[in-house]
Amino acid sequence: MAKLTVAVLALAAVVAAAAPSSAFYLPGIAPVDYEEGAKAEVLAARLTSAKNKVPYDIYSLPLCKPPAGLPRNKRHLSLGQVLVGERAQPTDFEFNVLVPTTCKVLCEFEVPVGAPLRRLHRRITDEYVVRLNLDNMPVVTRLNLAAADAAKAAPSFMLGYPLGVSDPSGAAYLYNHLKFRVLYHKPFATDVAAAAASAAAVASGTTRAPAYRIVGFEVEPMSVTHKMVDGEITTCPVNASTAVPLAVPMSTAGKSTTAALSNAITYDVEWAQSDRAWATRWDALLNANSAQVQIQWFSVVNSVMIALFLAGMVALILLRTVHADFARYNRLDGDDDLADDAGWKLVHGDVFRAPTWAAALAIAVGTGAQVTAVTVITLVFALLGLLSPANRGGLLSAMLLLWALTGAVPGFVSAVLYGRWGGMDRKKVTLGAGMAYPGLVGTLFFLLNLMLWAAGSTMSVSFFTLLLLLALWLFVAMPLCIVGAYGGYKVKTADWPTRVNAIARAIPQPPMGVSPSWYALATGILCFGVVFIELVMVLTSQLYYMFGFLFIVFALLVVSCAEVRVHRVRVPVADA
């Protein structure tokens, strides 16, 4: 048996040494090599807006229609992509590698008067942008900076391109001419993958054409009134300084005029060589806005200051309490009648008493343990580079998968805590640990999905996706929760550090008659202040990738929550 094992390992080592291999930063994503003249497919993702958070299908616009005879989604979408409303729909853009195109007609449109024209006007005034993908690279619009700022700052991009532009009077102008600029890179002979492909071609006796890789996808949108003579456009090439903008015929009151909108959408394609390697093609997008890094540092400093402030408060309270006890114990006169239960020791016999709502508290603690576990594991994977923005929907898919696989955590934690309190209603706690939080979130998700479905948004999920999420809950998370609870109830409960009094001590009135709920609200605001700036960055970033800052702020949040908890316990006890 040992000889067989050695032989297998030796064979595996020989195969690994002989076979060329390549490694990339993004797992599961390999470069695509294009030959000159090969077709590069452009896919339509969605319409998004910073003003209106509801995404829409690109073909919901009354402009171009989807290609006939092709499926709506040509690529397999991950669960995360479906939940965020991203699609991969085919388009009629014709991109041939290294073949420039001038004033190519994408489609001719005629928007009738009425609801379609009002919908187009509303999409433009809501500042919707069109998201396209080419070889998994999103199209970006280079933002125009002032001449003085452009010489100093790094290039800044916006994901997608605006559907149009509107002015304060309510007039809207449609961007119907697109100037695409595709950056390509020719792999060098030192590239492992390119060298392997060349070696394979030489070994087979075939001549391999030069290969090219797409490393950038930019666009400059323009608005122009095309003139057509005998079915051909005579306004090309398009000059932005002399072009007449294509205005959507809408009044300031939002009602359409008697004229329909009729014209064509055209595009140019320019191919430019770049020194940027394929493995670093996302760096230009991720590092485009240096102001985000400054905001992230400000967020970290803000979190550190709040954590230090809470630490100072806790230290003062503990110092006051412990110092008073030491002063009393070290008195020279000695007081034999001095009771042992004084100061903060008054509650030592009630600290570990089972709460009134023991089952609810155990369920909440178990759910919090699961959320913390999912957060920590996700951040660790993100720090290792396994959840890059290039892996579309990977972050959300990973979180859902981790939530299902950590289903044993809430069951185990709730069972251990409830068992130590001597609770008898174990079935209710077990089911509550696996169903309370997912049931609440699932109900809200279902109601929101109904609203998104009624609005025609791409973020609304299908019935099959709902069944998939339900199966993930009932057949993965719930069985693991039951197994975890079974193991938790088998854990031998240890004795509490102090004995619990048979009769509960009366709780004194809080200072100034303030309810404990207000203390909880005030301390929660402090914890929220630690993550507020970082939370804004997460929700507003087009591509969030600064997981290092996020991990630091999360660690400070954990420290702040612990300090707040000590502060909330010590203050009432010391005043008692």
TIFI-938609 format. One record per residue (C-alpha): residue number from 1; residue in one letter; x, y, z. Coordinates in Angstrom, 3 decimals. Layout:
N
     n   res         xx         yy         zz
   NUM     A          X          Y          Z
...
END
This chain:
576
     n   res         xx         yy         zz
     1     M      0.000      0.000      0.000
     2     A      2.848      2.362      0.863
     3     K      4.586      1.630     -2.463
     4     L      1.356      2.346     -4.348
     5     T      0.959      5.674     -2.556
     6     V      4.546      6.674     -3.356
     7     A      4.065      5.729     -6.998
     8     V      0.868      7.810     -7.277
     9     L      2.541     10.831     -5.688
    10     A      5.556     10.509     -7.976
    11     L      3.313     10.288    -11.046
    12     A      1.380     13.373     -9.924
    13     A      4.635     15.271     -9.406
    14     V      5.874     14.346    -12.892
    15     V      2.602     15.414    -14.520
    16     A      2.561     18.690    -12.588
    17     A      6.162     19.444    -13.599
    18     A      5.640     18.569    -17.238
    19     A      2.340     20.376    -17.805
    20     P      2.580     24.160    -18.170
    21     S      0.334     26.055    -15.790
    22     S     -0.728     29.622    -15.238
    23     A     -2.182     31.460    -12.283
    24     F     -4.330     34.575    -12.171
    25     Y     -5.641     36.835     -9.457
    26     L     -9.281     36.000    -10.199
    27     P    -10.278     32.388     -9.563
    28     G    -12.289     30.707    -12.275
    29     I    -11.669     33.470    -14.834
    30     A     -9.195     32.789    -17.637
    31     P     -8.097     35.160    -20.405
    32     V     -9.683     34.907    -23.832
    33     D     -7.341     35.199    -26.823
    34     Y     -8.799     36.772    -29.968
    35     E     -7.353     36.586    -33.446
    36     E     -7.472     39.565    -35.753
    37     G    -10.950     39.926    -37.222
    38     A    -12.564     37.639    -34.634
    39     K    -15.913     38.723    -33.232
    40     A    -15.985     40.062    -29.689
    41     E    -19.471     39.902    -28.217
    42     V    -20.997     42.863    -26.389
    43     L    -23.561     41.963    -23.720
    44     A    -26.146     44.252    -22.156
    45     A    -26.270     44.149    -18.356
    46     R    -28.896     46.622    -17.103
    47     L    -29.951     50.229    -16.621
    48     T    -28.932     51.731    -13.272
    49     S    -29.284     55.133    -11.654
    50     A    -27.877     56.882     -8.590
    51     K    -31.144     58.783     -8.110
    52     N    -33.488     55.837     -8.602
    53     K    -32.161     52.619     -7.093
    54     V    -34.482     50.398     -9.160
    55     P    -32.585     48.835    -12.117
    56     Y    -34.334     48.089    -15.400
    57     D    -33.839     45.975    -18.467
    58     I    -32.086     47.772    -21.316
    59     Y    -34.716     46.552    -23.726
    60     S    -37.449     48.135    -21.627
    61     L    -36.570     51.345    -23.470
    62     P    -38.604     52.023    -26.617
    63     L    -35.461     52.154    -28.750
    64     C    -33.604     49.102    -30.067
    65     K    -35.149     45.651    -29.899
    66     P    -33.247     42.524    -28.832
    67     P    -31.733     40.376    -31.585
    68     A    -34.251     37.940    -33.000
    69     G    -33.730     34.217    -32.493
    70     L    -31.301     34.559    -29.580
    71     P    -32.013     33.745    -25.928
    72     R    -32.514     36.726    -23.633
    73     N    -29.665     35.624    -21.340
    74     K    -26.822     34.022    -23.289
    75     R    -24.550     33.535    -20.294
    76     H    -25.156     31.598    -17.113
    77     L    -25.787     34.013    -14.267
    78     S    -24.765     33.376    -10.691
    79     L    -27.245     33.692     -7.859
    80     G    -25.659     36.975     -6.811
    81     Q    -26.045     38.453    -10.304
    82     V    -29.729     37.509    -10.376
    83     L    -30.374     39.088     -6.981
    84     V    -28.712     42.406     -7.895
    85     G    -30.613     42.558    -11.191
    86     E    -27.722     42.007    -13.594
    87     R    -28.330     40.363    -16.944
    88     A    -26.198     39.156    -19.864
    89     Q    -28.374     39.846    -22.900
    90     P    -27.130     39.863    -26.498
    91     T    -26.874     43.046    -28.532
    92     D    -26.481     43.932    -32.213
    93     F    -23.104     45.641    -31.712
    94     E    -20.533     44.258    -34.153
    95     F    -17.036     44.323    -32.713
    96     N    -14.313     42.657    -34.810
    97     V    -10.863     42.646    -33.239
    98     L     -8.545     45.322    -34.720
    99     V    -11.179     46.263    -37.316
   100     P    -12.246     49.924    -36.851
   101     T    -15.829     50.914    -37.513
   102     T    -17.221     54.346    -38.357
   103     C    -20.848     55.374    -37.961
   104     K    -22.257     51.855    -37.858
   105     V    -26.058     51.846    -37.502
   106     L    -27.150     49.873    -34.482
   107     C    -30.868     50.387    -35.058
   108     E    -33.418     52.878    -36.264
   109     F    -36.154     53.767    -33.804
   110     E    -39.415     55.636    -33.688
   111     V    -40.818     56.297    -30.239
   112     P    -44.582     56.909    -30.432
   113     V    -46.311     59.664    -28.534
   114     G    -47.679     58.608    -25.155
   115     A    -46.398     56.275    -22.453
   116     P    -43.235     55.083    -24.304
   117     L    -42.056     58.657    -24.865
   118     R    -42.804     59.632    -21.269
   119     R    -40.922     56.561    -20.043
   120     L    -37.854     57.477    -22.106
   121     H    -37.976     61.046    -20.810
   122     R    -38.257     59.827    -17.218
   123     R    -35.276     57.471    -17.618
   124     I    -33.130     60.355    -18.901
   125     T    -34.163     62.814    -16.183
   126     D    -33.548     60.115    -13.529
   127     E    -29.957     59.904    -14.828
   128     Y    -29.999     56.254    -15.815
   129     V    -26.806     54.816    -17.268
   130     V    -26.420     51.904    -19.688
   131     R    -24.201     49.038    -18.547
   132     L    -22.483     46.994    -21.285
   133     N    -19.822     44.281    -20.993
   134     L    -17.149     43.221    -23.455
   135     D    -15.067     40.182    -22.514
   136     N    -16.212     40.645    -18.896
   137     M    -14.955     44.243    -18.939
   138     P    -17.586     46.891    -18.148
   139     V    -17.839     49.869    -20.422
   140     V    -16.725     53.085    -18.712
   141     T    -17.076     56.756    -19.502
   142     R    -14.018     58.893    -18.862
   143     L    -15.106     61.888    -16.806
   144     N    -14.097     65.301    -18.066
   145     L    -11.977     67.291    -15.619
   146     A    -10.803     70.849    -15.730
   147     A     -7.486     71.391    -17.471
   148     A     -5.720     72.195    -14.196
   149     D     -7.194     69.200    -12.388
   150     A     -6.646     66.814    -15.281
   151     A     -2.893     67.387    -15.181
   152     K     -2.716     66.500    -11.475
   153     A     -5.321     63.828    -10.842
   154     A     -5.490     60.274    -12.099
   155     P     -8.119     59.500    -14.748
   156     S    -11.620     59.137    -13.354
   157     F    -14.265     56.839    -14.820
   158     M    -17.975     56.202    -14.506
   159     L    -19.347     52.722    -15.017
   160     G    -21.562     52.658    -18.085
   161     Y    -22.597     55.680    -20.124
   162     P    -25.504     58.074    -19.504
   163     L    -28.665     57.422    -21.435
   164     G    -28.974     61.141    -22.026
   165     V    -28.787     64.518    -20.364
   166     S    -31.437     66.959    -19.167
   167     D    -31.384     70.672    -18.393
   168     P    -33.151     72.643    -15.631
   169     S    -35.996     73.555    -17.995
   170     G    -37.028     69.884    -18.216
   171     A    -35.787     69.270    -21.750
   172     A    -34.031     65.925    -22.283
   173     Y    -31.480     64.965    -24.931
   174     L    -30.829     61.368    -25.936
   175     Y    -27.293     60.104    -26.484
   176     N    -27.670     58.255    -29.777
   177     H    -24.063     58.136    -31.034
   178     L    -21.425     56.156    -29.155
   179     K    -17.690     56.363    -29.730
   180     F    -16.188     53.146    -28.364
   181     R    -12.498     52.758    -27.661
   182     V    -11.283     49.224    -27.029
   183     L     -7.851     48.703    -25.519
   184     Y     -6.079     45.489    -26.455
   185     H     -2.858     43.874    -25.339
   186     K     -0.655     41.459    -27.235
   187     P      0.784     38.861    -24.825
   188     F      4.553     38.662    -24.783
   189     A      6.491     35.470    -25.248
   190     T      7.239     35.448    -21.528
   191     D      3.550     35.084    -20.758
   192     V      3.026     31.519    -19.537
   193     A     -0.341     30.963    -21.194
   194     A      0.770     32.491    -24.505
   195     A      4.006     30.495    -24.487
   196     A      2.097     27.288    -23.800
   197     A     -0.292     27.956    -26.679
   198     S      2.598     28.730    -29.037
   199     A      4.439     25.580    -27.970
   200     A      1.320     23.494    -28.582
   201     A      0.941     25.030    -32.046
   202     V      4.579     24.307    -32.918
   203     A      4.291     20.740    -31.660
   204     S      1.217     20.113    -33.799
   205     G      2.860     21.578    -36.890
   206     T      0.305     24.374    -37.308
   207     T      0.895     28.089    -37.583
   208     R     -0.884     30.020    -34.901
   209     A     -2.102     33.525    -35.674
   210     P     -1.157     36.326    -33.258
   211     A     -3.493     36.537    -30.291
   212     Y     -4.848     39.649    -28.628
   213     R     -6.512     40.244    -25.270
   214     I     -9.016     42.951    -24.373
   215     V     -7.870     45.054    -21.415
   216     G    -10.116     48.136    -21.605
   217     F    -13.533     49.247    -22.831
   218     E    -14.320     52.979    -22.967
   219     V    -17.089     55.010    -24.560
   220     E    -17.847     58.650    -25.292
   221     P    -21.608     59.231    -25.723
   222     M    -22.919     62.009    -27.931
   223     S    -26.275     63.426    -28.949
   224     V    -26.789     64.174    -32.612
   225     T    -29.706     64.540    -35.031
   226     H    -28.808     62.184    -37.856
   227     K    -29.853     63.048    -41.357
   228     M    -30.660     60.147    -43.652
   229     V    -30.748     60.209    -47.441
   230     D    -31.928     57.099    -49.312
   231     G    -31.576     55.051    -46.140
   232     E    -27.986     56.140    -45.488
   233     I    -26.738     58.519    -42.812
   234     T    -25.062     61.640    -44.178
   235     T    -24.041     63.212    -40.868
   236     C    -20.950     61.048    -40.394
   237     P    -18.314     61.415    -39.179
   238     V    -19.913     62.957    -36.116
   239     N    -18.401     66.178    -34.830
   240     A    -19.558     67.160    -31.343
   241     S    -18.996     70.863    -32.003
   242     T    -21.290     71.032    -35.035
   243     A    -23.814     68.277    -34.233
   244     V    -27.406     69.217    -33.475
   245     P    -28.529     67.520    -30.209
   246     L    -31.366     65.053    -30.453
   247     A    -33.989     66.412    -28.058
   248     V    -36.706     64.201    -26.637
   249     P    -39.926     66.115    -27.488
   250     M    -41.279     66.550    -23.969
   251     S    -42.610     69.639    -22.265
   252     T    -41.522     70.798    -18.820
   253     A    -44.829     69.545    -17.409
   254     G    -43.916     65.984    -18.360
   255     K    -46.557     65.650    -21.081
   256     S    -45.567     64.639    -24.573
   257     T    -46.054     66.880    -27.568
   258     T    -47.705     65.861    -30.784
   259     A    -44.360     64.908    -32.365
   260     A    -42.824     61.474    -31.976
   261     L    -39.120     60.804    -31.621
   262     S    -37.606     59.246    -34.734
   263     N    -33.924     58.782    -35.515
   264     A    -31.126     56.199    -35.360
   265     I    -28.494     54.970    -32.906
   266     T    -24.990     54.768    -34.371
   267     Y    -21.558     53.923    -33.031
   268     D    -17.855     54.048    -33.839
   269     V    -15.272     51.480    -32.742
   270     E    -11.598     52.348    -32.296
   271     W     -8.945     49.801    -31.335
   272     A     -5.882     51.002    -29.437
   273     Q     -2.907     49.006    -28.225
   274     S     -2.084     49.178    -24.529
   275     D      0.851     48.127    -22.373
   276     R     -1.569     47.067    -19.641
   277     A     -1.401     43.325    -18.976
   278     W     -4.528     41.207    -18.824
   279     A     -3.964     40.280    -15.173
   280     T     -3.986     43.967    -14.174
   281     R     -6.682     45.265    -16.492
   282     W     -9.020     46.043    -13.579
   283     D     -6.458     48.185    -11.771
   284     A     -7.216     51.259    -13.872
   285     L    -10.878     51.118    -12.798
   286     L    -10.276     50.286     -9.154
   287     N     -7.625     52.972     -8.691
   288     A     -9.299     55.641    -10.823
   289     N    -10.728     57.674     -7.947
   290     S     -8.016     58.419     -5.408
   291     A    -10.498     60.451     -3.326
   292     Q    -12.108     57.211     -2.177
   293     V     -8.872     56.187     -0.434
   294     Q     -8.823     59.484      1.474
   295     I    -12.429     58.974      2.541
   296     Q    -11.580     55.454      3.664
   297     W     -8.741     56.741      5.858
   298     F    -11.075     59.349      7.299
   299     S    -13.541     56.554      8.066
   300     V    -10.861     54.563      9.891
   301     V     -9.739     57.603     11.907
   302     N    -13.357     58.360     12.822
   303     S    -13.870     54.789     14.014
   304     V    -10.643     54.817     16.025
   305     M    -11.598     58.061     17.791
   306     I    -15.017     56.698     18.790
   307     A    -13.441     53.463     20.036
   308     L    -10.871     55.424     22.080
   309     F    -13.620     57.613     23.518
   310     L    -15.581     54.555     24.631
   311     A    -12.431     52.946     26.014
   312     G    -11.749     56.061     28.074
   313     M    -15.266     56.071     29.489
   314     V    -15.080     52.386     30.418
   315     A    -11.663     52.865     32.024
   316     L    -12.930     55.769     34.155
   317     I    -15.967     53.806     35.331
   318     L    -13.940     50.727     36.209
   319     L    -11.284     52.833     37.928
   320     R    -13.876     54.607     40.040
   321     T    -15.612     51.397     41.049
   322     V    -12.518     49.296     41.776
   323     H    -10.665     52.141     43.466
   324     A    -13.572     52.687     45.875
   325     D    -13.587     48.993     46.765
   326     F     -9.842     48.920     47.417
   327     A    -10.093     52.018     49.571
   328     R    -12.793     50.391     51.692
   329     Y    -10.906     47.107     52.063
   330     N     -7.656     48.844     53.082
   331     R     -9.102     50.979     55.839
   332     L     -6.980     50.635     58.976
   333     D     -9.787     50.847     61.504
   334     G    -11.402     47.668     60.192
   335     D    -15.111     47.241     60.212
   336     D    -16.245     43.781     61.108
   337     D    -19.819     44.687     60.355
   338     L    -18.947     45.639     56.793
   339     A    -21.081     43.540     54.521
   340     D    -19.409     41.599     51.752
   341     D    -22.186     42.486     49.367
   342     A    -21.545     46.166     48.759
   343     G    -21.151     48.336     45.690
   344     W    -21.105     46.390     42.445
   345     K    -21.180     43.130     44.423
   346     L    -24.851     43.729     45.133
   347     V    -25.813     42.014     41.904
   348     H    -23.381     39.090     41.945
   349     G    -26.208     36.761     42.913
   350     D    -28.475     37.945     40.077
   351     V    -26.081     38.376     37.147
   352     F    -26.470     34.800     35.905
   353     R    -30.193     34.523     36.556
   354     A    -32.208     33.251     33.582
   355     P    -33.935     36.199     31.859
   356     T    -37.689     36.466     31.515
   357     W    -37.554     35.940     27.754
   358     A    -34.852     33.285     27.838
   359     A    -35.919     31.566     24.601
   360     A    -36.047     34.821     22.619
   361     L    -32.651     35.926     23.926
   362     A    -31.058     32.567     23.119
   363     I    -32.442     32.709     19.562
   364     A    -31.166     36.287     19.116
   365     V    -27.697     35.391     20.393
   366     G    -27.510     32.347     18.109
   367     T    -28.583     34.405     15.100
   368     G    -25.981     37.052     15.933
   369     A    -23.298     34.384     16.153
   370     Q    -24.199     33.152     12.668
   371     V    -24.184     36.659     11.192
   372     T    -20.790     37.316     12.792
   373     A    -19.393     34.041     11.454
   374     V    -20.596     34.781      7.920
   375     T    -19.178     38.314      8.091
   376     V    -15.747     37.212      9.308
   377     I    -15.406     34.373      6.796
   378     T    -16.555     36.585      3.910
   379     L    -14.093     39.323      4.838
   380     V    -11.245     36.809      5.065
   381     F    -12.014     35.441      1.594
   382     A    -12.305     38.992      0.255
   383     L     -8.934     39.941      1.754
   384     L     -7.390     36.943     -0.001
   385     G     -8.651     38.287     -3.338
   386     L    -11.190     35.527     -3.925
   387     L    -14.169     37.906     -4.149
   388     S    -12.995     40.435     -6.710
   389     P    -15.497     42.758     -8.466
   390     A    -14.544     41.018    -11.718
   391     N    -16.241     37.886    -10.387
   392     R    -19.718     39.298    -10.903
   393     G    -22.147     38.451     -8.137
   394     G    -19.470     36.449     -6.335
   395     L    -19.695     38.392     -3.066
   396     L    -23.450     37.972     -2.651
   397     S    -23.357     34.341     -3.786
   398     A    -20.602     33.592     -1.276
   399     M    -22.555     35.207      1.557
   400     L    -25.683     33.177      0.802
   401     L    -23.695     29.951      0.542
   402     L    -21.868     30.667      3.800
   403     W    -25.146     31.476      5.531
   404     A    -26.504     28.061      4.537
   405     L    -23.319     26.194      5.464
   406     T    -23.113     27.889      8.876
   407     G    -26.628     26.797      9.755
   408     A    -25.277     24.739     12.668
   409     V    -23.920     27.857     14.419
   410     P    -27.253     29.388     15.563
   411     G    -28.579     25.998     16.642
   412     F    -25.479     25.171     18.683
   413     V    -25.086     28.590     20.343
   414     S    -28.784     28.911     21.163
   415     A    -28.906     25.368     22.565
   416     V    -25.839     25.838     24.784
   417     L    -27.100     29.143     26.172
   418     Y    -30.671     27.951     26.669
   419     G    -29.448     24.720     28.266
   420     R    -27.345     26.615     30.803
   421     W    -30.436     28.557     31.815
   422     G    -32.285     25.304     32.408
   423     G    -34.894     25.937     29.743
   424     M    -37.321     23.147     28.932
   425     D    -38.896     24.312     25.672
   426     R    -36.011     23.093     23.532
   427     K    -37.952     22.378     20.344
   428     K    -39.210     25.944     20.149
   429     V    -35.700     27.328     20.569
   430     T    -34.276     24.971     17.945
   431     L    -36.898     25.884     15.361
   432     G    -36.676     29.562     16.260
   433     A    -32.899     29.603     15.780
   434     G    -33.306     28.252     12.259
   435     M    -36.488     30.070     11.228
   436     A    -36.821     33.420     13.047
   437     Y    -34.211     35.490     11.230
   438     P    -34.484     33.802      7.788
   439     G    -38.288     33.926      8.025
   440     L    -38.320     37.657      8.776
   441     V    -35.799     38.498      6.048
   442     G    -37.488     36.151      3.578
   443     T    -40.893     37.758      4.152
   444     L    -39.523     41.256      3.589
   445     F    -37.658     40.038      0.505
   446     F    -40.832     38.491     -0.916
   447     L    -42.856     41.698     -0.384
   448     L    -40.141     43.839     -1.962
   449     N    -39.877     41.387     -4.847
   450     L    -43.591     41.812     -5.539
   451     M    -43.123     45.585     -5.761
   452     L    -40.104     45.226     -8.048
   453     W    -41.982     42.765    -10.220
   454     A    -44.874     45.220    -10.549
   455     A    -42.394     47.968    -11.518
   456     G    -40.800     45.749    -14.180
   457     S    -37.340     45.891    -12.617
   458     T    -34.599     43.397    -13.406
   459     M    -33.981     43.070     -9.665
   460     S    -37.212     41.103     -9.276
   461     V    -36.344     37.406     -9.119
   462     S    -38.249     34.613    -10.778
   463     F    -40.347     31.968     -9.078
   464     F    -37.611     29.413     -9.717
   465     T    -35.065     31.581     -7.855
   466     L    -37.474     31.889     -4.934
   467     L    -37.795     28.100     -4.860
   468     L    -34.000     27.787     -4.946
   469     L    -33.618     30.108     -1.961
   470     L    -36.379     28.251     -0.117
   471     A    -34.692     24.905     -0.803
   472     L    -31.357     26.318      0.392
   473     W    -33.060     27.267      3.640
   474     L    -35.181     24.175      4.273
   475     F    -32.849     21.453      3.026
   476     V    -29.420     22.858      3.956
   477     A    -29.633     25.477      6.706
   478     M    -32.465     23.943      8.763
   479     P    -31.009     20.388      8.985
   480     L    -27.646     21.840      9.992
   481     C    -29.381     23.966     12.626
   482     I    -31.086     20.886     14.086
   483     V    -27.798     18.981     14.128
   484     G    -26.078     21.927     15.825
   485     A    -28.836     22.199     18.432
   486     Y    -28.595     18.475     19.144
   487     G    -24.867     18.846     19.768
   488     G    -25.431     21.961     21.878
   489     Y    -27.877     20.248     24.206
   490     K    -25.377     17.415     24.662
   491     V    -22.727     19.822     25.938
   492     K    -22.260     19.479     29.679
   493     T    -23.252     22.725     31.330
   494     A    -20.654     24.164     33.691
   495     D    -21.503     25.843     36.959
   496     W    -21.797     29.609     37.048
   497     P    -18.928     31.486     38.739
   498     T    -21.290     32.676     41.489
   499     R    -24.393     31.221     43.084
   500     V    -27.740     32.552     41.891
   501     N    -29.966     33.835     44.695
   502     A    -33.331     32.149     45.131
   503     I    -35.127     35.488     45.376
   504     A    -34.389     38.131     42.783
   505     R    -33.191     41.477     44.105
   506     A    -35.400     44.468     43.291
   507     I    -34.069     46.600     40.442
   508     P    -33.591     50.236     41.561
   509     Q    -35.050     53.100     39.588
   510     P    -32.723     54.353     36.841
   511     P    -31.115     57.762     37.328
   512     M    -33.355     60.687     36.378
   513     G    -36.112     58.242     35.500
   514     V    -34.570     57.428     32.112
   515     S    -35.759     54.110     30.725
   516     P    -33.096     51.473     29.897
   517     S    -34.426     51.508     26.329
   518     W    -33.024     55.025     25.890
   519     Y    -29.629     53.804     27.082
   520     A    -29.781     51.056     24.467
   521     L    -30.681     53.591     21.749
   522     A    -27.873     55.960     22.730
   523     T    -25.242     53.214     22.823
   524     G    -26.489     51.868     19.495
   525     I    -25.959     55.288     17.929
   526     L    -22.335     55.252     19.101
   527     C    -21.751     51.861     17.487
   528     F    -23.449     53.011     14.301
   529     G    -21.165     56.031     14.203
   530     V    -18.176     53.694     13.954
   531     V    -19.342     52.213     10.646
   532     F    -21.417     55.071      9.267
   533     I    -18.870     56.488      6.815
   534     E    -17.777     53.031      5.676
   535     L    -21.415     52.013      5.204
   536     V    -21.996     55.021      2.964
   537     M    -18.981     54.016      0.882
   538     V    -20.256     50.450      0.511
   539     L    -23.718     51.573     -0.600
   540     T    -22.565     54.289     -3.007
   541     S    -19.467     52.700     -4.571
   542     Q    -19.902     51.412     -8.091
   543     L    -17.164     48.848     -7.514
   544     Y    -16.324     48.210     -3.874
   545     Y    -12.975     46.502     -3.417
   546     M    -11.347     48.105     -0.338
   547     F    -11.921     45.110      1.900
   548     G     -8.841     45.897      3.995
   549     F    -10.445     49.105      5.253
   550     L    -13.705     47.256      5.751
   551     F    -12.013     44.608      7.894
   552     I    -10.346     47.264     10.076
   553     V    -13.645     49.082     10.616
   554     F    -15.390     45.796     11.398
   555     A    -12.758     45.002     14.044
   556     L    -13.262     48.459     15.564
   557     L    -17.015     47.864     15.543
   558     V    -16.567     44.644     17.534
   559     V    -14.359     46.455     20.058
   560     S    -16.846     49.323     20.335
   561     C    -19.772     46.965     20.904
   562     A    -17.829     45.209     23.681
   563     E    -16.942     48.523     25.312
   564     V    -20.502     49.765     25.063
   565     R    -21.734     46.590     26.677
   566     V    -19.324     46.998     29.623
   567     H    -20.398     50.624     29.958
   568     R    -24.108     49.744     30.015
   569     V    -23.564     47.102     32.711
   570     R    -21.218     49.072     34.943
   571     V    -23.052     52.378     35.102
   572     P    -26.339     51.134     36.644
   573     V    -24.480     48.738     38.975
   574     A    -22.083     51.399     40.216
   575     D    -24.960     53.810     40.843
   576     A    -26.888     51.114     42.717
END
